[in-house]
Amino acid sequence: MSSNVNTIVVGAGRIGSNIAKKLQKENRNVLLIDKNKEKIAKVDDFSGFVETGDATDLSFLEENGIKDVDRAVFVTDDDNTNIFLSDICIKRYGLKEIYIRLTDSRKIKIVNENVRCICPFDLSLNEFSDLMKGEKK
């Protein structure tokens, strides 16, 4: 793996692949990881680095440069995996900039306070509420 990767995105679904593409357009050197080969194969219009493998395997993460990155984004479809990876990155690798997606916003209570969480359900709920109040068009 190239040592100039500065952002790792784990989860190559729709959100993860689009985050990786957006970061790449912002001139970030991005590594996109997913354990599902089919998801990786579907990612188009992305010229960053890609790896197929299990990010919960710490040796795999280390082989792919987790010790040297500035930022990690965990957007797998499993909240517990995203929380686990964020904890490992803080406690073992000292990573300061971590973002995770949580399907169940109640789990925010168990996430390290330095991790930035995005909860699509809550975002949608708030957006609809604002729309119904007439605050947005």
LINCOR-V907707 format. One line per field, one symbol per residue. ss: DSSP state (h for helix, s for strand, l for the rest). A space follows every 10 residues. Layout:
ss->???
This chain:
ss->llllllssss lllhhhhhhh hhhhhlllls ssssllhhhh hhllllllss sslllllhhh hhhllhhhll ssssllllhh hhhhhhhhhh hlllllssss slllhhhhhh lllllssslh hhhhhhhhhh hhlllll
